Amino acid sequence: MRAIIVDDEAAAINSLSWELRKYPDFISVIETFTSPKEAISGINYLKPDCVFLDIEMPEMSGFSLLDKLEYRNFAIVITTAYNQYAIQAIKESAVDYLLKPVDQDDIQGVIDKLKKLNGQQSFQHQFQQTFEALSKASAPQLIQIPVSGKILFLRVSDIVYCESDGNYSKVYLESGEQILVSKKLKELEDLLPARLFFRIHNSYIVHLLKVDEYIRNDGYLVLSNNSKIPISRNKKDAFLHRMAQ
């Protein structure tokens, strides 16, 4: 099996790589990444059979990484130093869970499970089950937004859409309130859970659960607060795909 390791700690990658080299006839580490953003490109390009994925990384969570992938036909082994993910991961069909620092017996258990899975035509079902489990465990209920020398704690469910305003952004809430944020729209996009929000235009991000209508002829969305938001032509197909999931 061709494996990739994603972990922001180089020492953890070296330790896991060393353990996996004890099984040269079964598994080969073809690439490692300490940057989740680089890992996304690497996984899409290299199309591995298995990814050993750290869940808690400062640049981007393991769940967010999975959410941004195009290639999804591989087995997932979760690696982390945090026990709270263990039960969730194992119950919801991740191949296995490795608590750092990794232990030889735990590695053997992972290899045994991977051997049972190897040869199956597709890992996509296992990927989807794990992805959905992490979605439930990882999606934030609140996000922190700096505004005028303070930090606002906004409920994700209250946000209808966000609009670019030069070097700032406007956040529109269900209550009708508008909040001016000292962040560009791309920075705000990185804060929002990708499974719920979608950038439909260079100037707009919408909460997918707040979309009531898509007016095809005129190319805009009608949101729950009756706002009409334009959708870029090159975003239309991706938007409809997301809404169908």
N, C-alpha and C positions, 0 to 999 in steps of 0.2 A: 504494500500500500504506500502511496506517495503522500507524505504528511507535511503540513505547514504548522509552525508554532508561532502564535501571536501573544506577546507579553511585553509590557513596558519595562520589565526588569531583565537586563542582559544576563544577570547571574541565574535567574530562574530558567531562562532559555538554555543556557549552557548545561545546567543540571539535568533538565528534562532530555535534552539532546543526547547527553552522555548515557542516560538510562536506556533510551530507545535504541542506541547503537548496539545494545546487547541482543537485538533481534534482527540482525541484518538480512535474514532470509525472508522476513515477513514485512518489515516496515522500513522506509527510508525517508529521512527528513530532507526534503528538497529545497526548503527555504525557511527563514525565520524573519520575523519583523518585530521591532520595538515600537514602530509607529502604526497605529490603527489605520490611518489614512493611506499609508503605503501598502498596508496589508490588503485593503480593499482591491486596489489595482492588481496586486500580486495574486490574490485568490481568483479573481475574474480571469486573469491571463493564464495562470498555471493549471487551474482546474484540478485541485488535489482530491484525493480520496478521503482524507481525514484532516480536520483542523483541531489542534489543541489550542483552546481559546481562553485567555484570561478575561474574566468578567469585569473586574474593577481596574480601569485604566484612566489616568487623569485627562488625557486628550479626548477620549471617546470611550464609552462603555462597550463591552462586548456585544450587548444587545443592539446598540446603535450601529455597530459595525455590520452585524448580520442583516439589519434592516436595509442597509445601503448596497448590499451585494446584488449583482445580476446572476452570478453563478451560485447555485444552491444545492448541487447534487453531491454532497459529501457528508460524512459522519462527523458529529461534533463531540469532542471531549472537553468538558469544562474544567479549567484550572483556576484556582483562586486561593487566597489566604483567609477568606471569610466564610465561616460556617453557615451563615444564614441562607446561602444559595444551595446547600447540599441536598436537603430533602426535596426542595422544589425541582432541582435538576434531575435527580434520580427518578422521582415519581413520574416526571413528565417526559421520559424517554430520551434524555441525553444518553449517549453510549455509556458514559460514566462521569465521575466527578473526582478530581484529584486535588487534595488539600496540600498546599505548599508548606514546607518543602516536600517534594515528592518522595514516596517510599517505594522500595523495590517490589514489595508485595502488591502494592496498589497498581504499579505499572503492569505487573503480570496479570492482574485482574482485567485491566483495560485491554491488553493484548488478546486475552482469551475472548472477550466480548467482540472485539474487532474481527477476530478470526471467524466468529459465527456470522457476522454481518457481511464479511468479504465475499464477493461473488454474487451478491444480490444485484439485480439489474439497476436499481436506483436507490440512492440514499435520501431522495427528496422527501419522502414521507417522514422519516426520522428527523430530518432537518426542520420540517414544518412543525412537528410536535414540540421540538425543543424551542424553536422560535416563539411559538405561541405561549409556552410556559414562561420564558424569559420576558415576553411582552407584559404578561400579568404582573410579574415580579419587579420589572424595571421601570415601567411607565410612571413618571412623577405626577403626583397630584398637585404639587405647587412648583412654580418656578420663581427664581429670585431675579428681580430687575432693578438696576440702579436708576433712581430718578431724583434729581435735584438734591444731592447730598444724603439721600436715604436709600434704603432697599425696600422695594415693595415685594410682598409675597402674594403672587397672583395664582388663583386657582386656574388650572389649565382648562377646566370645563367652562369657565366664564369668558374665555377669549373667543371672539367670532372671527376676526381676521386682523392682519397687520399690514400696514402700508408704509412704503419707503418715503422718507422726507429728507432727501440729501444725506447728510451724515447722521441724521436722526431717523427714528421710526415712530409711527403712531400705532398704538394698540387699541382696538375697538372691542369693548366688552358688551355682554348681553344687556347690562343695565343701561346702555346708551352712553356710558362714560368713555372718553377718549384720553389716552395717556401718551404723552410725548416722552420717548425713551432716547437717551443719549447713546444709542447703538445703531450701526447700519443694519439694514434688513438681513444681510448675510450673517451677521453676528447673532441677531435675534433668532434666525432660522436654526442655528446650531444649538440654541438653548431649548428649543421646542421639541417635544417627542415626535420623531419622524413618522411614527405609525399613525399619528393623528393630524399632522399638519402637512400641507403640500404647497409648494411655491408654484402658483399657476401663471405667474407673470413676473417680469423683472421687478415690478413695484408692489406685488401683493403675495401674501401667504394666507391661505384660508384654513380654518378648522374644518376637516372633512365631514365631521358629524353635524356641522351647522349649514351644510349645503342643502337647500330645498329643491332647486331647479337648475337645469342647464339649458339655456336658450341657444340652440345650435345655430340658427340662422344669423343671429346677431352676435354670437360668440361671447356670451357672458353668463355668470352664475348669479342666482338669486339666493341670498343667505337668510338665515333665520331672523335677522333683524331688518329684513327687506332691502338690504344693501345690494346693489348690482355691481359685480366685480368682473372686469374683462379677463378673458383667458387667452393666453398666447396660442397661436396656431400650433407651434411646435411642442406645446405642453398638453394639447387636447387628448391625444391617445394615451399618454401616461396617466393623465387625470382619470379618464374613464376606466383604465385598468385598475387603478387604486380603488375607485369607488365600487368596482365589481368584486373586490376581495372580501 
